[in-house]
Amino acid sequence: ETDKNICQKYRKIYTHIFIDEYQDLNQGQYRIVKALAPDNKNLFAIGDPDQSIYGFRGSDVQYFKKFIVDYPQAKVINLTRNYRSTETILQASFHVIRDQHDNPSEPKVFSEIDGKKTISVMNFSTGKSEAVAIGKIIEQMIGGLGMHSIDFGMSDDVIENRDMSFSDFAILYRTNKQGDVFGEVFQHAGIPYQMVNRDHEFSKPGISEILSLFRIVSGLGSCADFQRSIQIFETRIDSATSKLFNNWCFQNQFNIEQAFNQALRFPVPGMNRSNQLKLTGFINKIFTYRQVLQNMQMDQRLLFLCEQSPKISRLIQKNSFTEESFSRLLKMANFYQCNMDGFWEMISLCTDVDACDFKSEKVTLMTMHAAKGLEFPVVFIAGCEDGLIPYKRTEQEITNVDEEKRLFYVAMTRAKEHLFLTHATKRQVFGKNTARKLSPFVYEIENQLRSHEKSELKKNKTENHPKQVQLELFR
C-alpha cells in the first residue's frame, strides 16, 4: 500500500486473480485485493453473502456488498438455480434471512425439486431424549430395529422409506458439547457415526505431541514444540525452567537448533546446575534419536518415537477417533516417505473435514460451522432453542443476530430431501437443568411450511437389550 515499487512488482506477477468465498474476506485480505487489483479487469470473485458466517475470525460481509462499488465495470452473474435442496427447504431457509434482502426485485434461489411440503419441527423433553429419538428415526428410515419404540404422532410421509444408509444422515448442532451427547447415545445404541469439526485434523491430544517431537528430532522445531516435547518424557523440567530457556532463545534470536547447541556448550544464564543437567539430558536424548532414525522411513520414525513415550501411546489409544487420526498420519507419512517438505505442507492443511469419508456407513455429527459446503439427503438440526440458535454465552451478551441467521440458513440448506428441526423442553446448561424455548428463527419460517410434531419415547417392555457398541463392520 505504501511502497509503489513493491506493489507494481506483485501486480506484474499476479495479473489474473481468482477469489473464492469472497464473502469471508477480512480487512487484511480486502486490502491485499485492493492493492493487487485496484481497477483490474482480470479479477474474478465468487461468493454468497447469505453464507457469511465467520465474523468471529474477522470476516465482514460488507466487503462483498462493496464489490460492485469498488469495481463498477464488473459484470455480475447471479447463480439462482439450486441443484441440491427441495423447494420447501429453500423457501423455509429463505424466510430466516429475508430481512437481510433489501431489494425486492433481487432474484431468489429456486430448484424446482419436489419433496415433502413441510419442515418437521420436533419437541423432546431433554437433550438426551432428543438424541435417542433422532437415533431411532434414523434406524426407522433405513429399516433397522432399535432398543426403543417411539410414538411420533406424525404423518407417515415423515419417515418415508427408500434405500437409505447411515451415510445419508447428518446431525448439525451449534456447540461441540451437544455432539458429545449424540456420540454417547449412538455408541450405546450401536449406531455407527463420525464426529467432525473444522479443527486441525492432527491437533488431538497425543497426535499434536508426537508431531512436535517429530519436528524437534527433525531439526524443524519451535519453542512451542520444545514445550510439548519436554512434557512427553519424565524430564522434570519445570515451567519456570522452560520459560527461562524460551526467553533466552528469544533474547538471543536463537532458533531451537541453535539454542540446543549453545546449551550443550555453555550454561543458560540464570539456570541452576540441576536444571541445566535436566535440559542437556533432554537435548542429548533428542540427538540420540536423530542418529537412530537416520535410516528409517518417515512412518517408521513416527512409530519409533511413539514407542519411546508411554504417555503418547496412552493418549493415542484413549479413543477410536484419535487412533484413526494416528493411522491416517502414518499413511500420509508412508506416502511422502523422504519428502519432508511435502509431508509438513500437507500436515498444515489437513482438517477433520478433509479426513472424513462421507461415503462410509456412518452418521455424520458436526457443528453448523463445519457443515458449510457439504450436503446430505437427511439433516437434523438439533438444539433449535433460544440461547443456542442464536447462540448466547450469557443473557447479557450481545449477539450478531444477522450472522447467526446466516449460520442457521447454511445449516438448513445442507439438506437435500428431509430437514428436521429439533428442540428440547429442558437441557443441561452449565451443569443445571434449564427450561428452554423454541428458537425465534424457527418462527421466522411461515406456518404453512412448518409441521410441529411431538414424540413420546417408550422403553420396549418385551425386549431386554444389552448395551451395544459400534460394530467393527462400520469402522
JOLINZI-V332602 format. One record per helix or strand of 2 or more residues. SS is the DSSP state (h for helix, s for strand). FROM is the first residue (numbers start at 1). TO is the last residue. If there is no record, write none. Layout:
BEGIN
SS:FROM:TO ; SS:FROM:TO
END
This chain:
BEGIN
h:4:13 ; s:17:19 ; h:22:24 ; h:27:36 ; s:43:45 ; h:49:51 ; h:55:57 ; h:62:65 ; h:67:70 ; h:87:100 ; s:119:124 ; h:127:141 ; s:148:151 ; h:156:159 ; h:166:168 ; s:169:173 ; h:176:189 ; s:193:196 ; h:207:217 ; h:223:232 ; h:239:252 ; h:256:265 ; h:273:293 ; h:298:307 ; h:310:316 ; h:320:336 ; h:340:349 ; h:352:355 ; s:363:367 ; s:376:381 ; s:387:388 ; h:401:412 ; s:415:424 ; s:426:429 ; s:432:435 ; h:440:443 ; h:447:449 ; s:450:454 ; s:456:459 ; h:472:474
END
